[in-house]
Amino acid sequence: MSAGDSTNQHLVGLLYRDHRDWLLGWLRKSLYCADRAEDLSQDTFVRLLGRNDLHETREPRALLTTIAKGLLIDHFRRSALERAYLDELTALPEPLQPSAEEQAIALQALREIDRLLGQLSSNARAAFLYNRLDGMAHAEIAERLGVSVSRVRQYLAQGLRQCYIALYGETL
């Protein structure tokens, strides 16, 4: 372990000691679920471990809030995605509905696809979703995003690559 890693861990420990209870209370107000708030609180501090700029932090609660808000958005987006999937399943005739195990596997794949699409730039993610979910043509997407059609094709390729990785666990 390098000295920088040790210093960073020490700083995260101090932030945890000084601000964990405050962050947990803030998350509980947003989630109304103590267990999920606890999970997101821990995830927030785990994210801090990967940062190299903690010694420059002047407003620790602002930093914690920013990270936690991003995690909340991810949580709500995943929940909405799961609800939409489950709602679609209930619309199917019973003989066509997948088993509980098949549903769990599909939800896990959706979560992984969502996570990997979240790693794309906002334009790449938007282009992919416009195309795959809204059925928009390349030219329409290009106009909406203010980019060229060839750039849209690149964005779509990036999105497809992320989906491939999510489903097959490897790169092309």
C-alpha positions as CSV (number, residue, x, y, z in Angstrom):
1,M,0.0,0.0,0.0
2,S,1.4,3.4,-1.0
3,A,1.6,6.4,1.3
4,G,-1.0,8.1,-0.8
5,D,-3.4,5.2,-0.3
6,S,-2.8,5.2,3.4
7,T,-3.4,8.9,3.6
8,N,-6.6,8.6,1.5
9,Q,-7.9,5.8,3.7
10,H,-7.2,7.9,6.8
11,L,-9.1,10.9,5.3
12,V,-12.1,8.7,4.3
13,G,-12.0,7.4,7.9
14,L,-12.2,10.9,9.3
15,L,-15.0,11.8,6.9
16,Y,-16.9,8.6,7.9
17,R,-16.5,9.4,11.6
18,D,-17.5,13.0,11.3
19,H,-20.3,12.9,8.7
20,R,-21.7,9.3,8.4
21,D,-24.6,10.0,10.7
22,W,-25.5,13.2,8.9
23,L,-25.3,11.5,5.5
24,L,-27.4,8.6,6.7
25,G,-30.1,10.9,8.0
26,W,-30.1,12.8,4.7
27,L,-30.4,9.6,2.7
28,R,-33.2,8.3,4.9
29,K,-35.3,11.4,4.1
30,S,-34.8,10.8,0.4
31,L,-35.4,7.0,0.5
32,Y,-37.8,6.3,3.3
33,C,-35.9,3.0,3.6
34,A,-33.3,2.6,6.4
35,D,-31.6,-0.4,4.8
36,R,-31.3,1.2,1.4
37,A,-30.1,4.4,3.0
38,E,-27.4,2.4,4.9
39,D,-26.3,0.7,1.6
40,L,-26.1,4.0,-0.3
41,S,-24.2,5.6,2.6
42,Q,-21.6,2.9,2.5
43,D,-21.4,3.1,-1.3
44,T,-20.8,6.8,-0.9
45,F,-17.8,6.3,1.3
46,V,-16.5,3.4,-0.9
47,R,-16.5,5.9,-3.8
48,L,-14.4,8.2,-1.8
49,L,-11.7,5.6,-1.5
50,G,-11.0,5.9,-5.2
51,R,-10.5,9.6,-5.1
52,N,-7.0,11.2,-5.0
53,D,-8.2,14.8,-4.2
54,L,-9.6,14.4,-0.7
55,H,-6.9,16.5,0.9
56,E,-8.3,19.4,-1.1
57,T,-11.9,19.0,0.2
58,R,-13.1,22.2,1.8
59,E,-16.8,21.3,2.1
60,P,-17.0,17.6,2.9
61,R,-20.8,17.5,3.2
62,A,-21.2,19.1,-0.3
63,L,-18.9,16.4,-1.6
64,L,-20.8,13.6,0.2
65,T,-24.1,15.0,-1.0
66,T,-22.9,15.2,-4.7
67,I,-21.7,11.6,-4.6
68,A,-24.9,10.4,-2.8
69,K,-27.1,12.2,-5.2
70,G,-25.5,10.4,-8.1
71,L,-26.0,7.1,-6.3
72,L,-29.7,8.0,-5.6
73,I,-30.2,8.8,-9.3
74,D,-28.7,5.5,-10.3
75,H,-30.9,3.8,-7.7
76,F,-34.1,5.4,-8.9
77,R,-33.3,4.8,-12.5
78,R,-32.7,1.1,-11.9
79,S,-35.9,0.9,-9.9
80,A,-37.9,2.5,-12.7
81,L,-36.3,0.1,-15.2
82,E,-37.1,-2.9,-13.1
83,R,-40.7,-1.7,-12.6
84,A,-41.2,-1.1,-16.3
85,Y,-39.9,-4.7,-17.0
86,L,-42.1,-6.2,-14.4
87,D,-45.1,-4.2,-15.6
88,E,-44.5,-5.5,-19.1
89,L,-44.4,-9.1,-17.8
90,T,-47.7,-8.8,-16.1
91,A,-49.3,-7.7,-19.4
92,L,-48.3,-11.1,-20.9
93,P,-50.7,-14.1,-20.8
94,E,-49.8,-16.3,-17.9
95,P,-48.4,-19.2,-20.0
96,L,-45.9,-16.8,-21.6
97,Q,-44.7,-15.2,-18.4
98,P,-41.1,-16.2,-17.5
99,S,-40.4,-18.1,-14.3
100,A,-39.2,-16.3,-11.2
101,E,-35.6,-17.5,-12.0
102,E,-35.8,-16.2,-15.6
103,Q,-37.1,-12.9,-14.3
104,A,-34.2,-12.6,-11.9
105,I,-31.7,-13.4,-14.6
106,A,-33.3,-10.8,-16.9
107,L,-33.3,-8.1,-14.2
108,Q,-29.7,-8.8,-13.4
109,A,-28.8,-8.4,-17.1
110,L,-30.8,-5.1,-17.3
111,R,-29.0,-3.8,-14.2
112,E,-25.6,-4.6,-15.8
113,I,-26.6,-3.1,-19.1
114,D,-27.8,0.1,-17.2
115,R,-24.5,0.2,-15.3
116,L,-22.4,-0.1,-18.4
117,L,-24.5,2.4,-20.4
118,G,-24.0,4.8,-17.4
119,Q,-20.3,4.7,-18.3
120,L,-20.9,6.3,-21.7
121,S,-20.9,10.0,-22.3
122,S,-24.3,11.6,-22.0
123,N,-24.6,12.0,-25.8
124,A,-23.6,8.4,-26.5
125,R,-26.1,7.1,-23.9
126,A,-28.9,9.5,-25.2
127,A,-28.2,8.4,-28.8
128,F,-28.4,4.7,-27.9
129,L,-31.6,5.1,-25.9
130,Y,-33.2,7.3,-28.6
131,N,-32.4,4.7,-31.2
132,R,-33.2,1.5,-29.2
133,L,-36.1,2.7,-27.1
134,D,-37.7,5.5,-29.1
135,G,-36.9,4.0,-32.5
136,M,-35.4,7.3,-33.8
137,A,-33.4,7.2,-37.0
138,H,-29.8,8.3,-37.1
139,A,-30.5,11.6,-38.8
140,E,-33.2,12.5,-36.1
141,I,-30.8,11.7,-33.3
142,A,-28.0,13.7,-35.0
143,E,-30.3,16.7,-35.3
144,R,-31.5,16.4,-31.7
145,L,-28.0,16.1,-30.3
146,G,-26.4,18.6,-32.6
147,V,-23.8,16.1,-34.0
148,S,-23.1,14.4,-37.3
149,V,-24.8,11.2,-38.4
150,S,-21.4,9.5,-38.4
151,R,-21.0,10.5,-34.8
152,V,-24.4,9.0,-34.0
153,R,-23.2,5.8,-35.6
154,Q,-20.1,5.8,-33.3
155,Y,-22.3,6.5,-30.3
156,L,-24.6,3.5,-31.2
157,A,-21.5,1.3,-31.6
158,Q,-20.4,2.3,-28.1
159,G,-23.8,1.5,-26.7
160,L,-23.9,-1.9,-28.4
161,R,-20.4,-2.7,-27.2
162,Q,-21.5,-2.0,-23.6
163,C,-24.6,-4.2,-24.0
164,Y,-22.4,-7.0,-25.4
165,I,-20.0,-6.7,-22.4
166,A,-23.0,-6.7,-20.0
167,L,-24.4,-9.9,-21.5
168,Y,-21.3,-11.8,-22.4
169,G,-18.7,-10.4,-20.0
170,E,-16.1,-9.7,-22.6
171,T,-15.1,-7.3,-25.2
172,L,-15.4,-7.9,-28.9
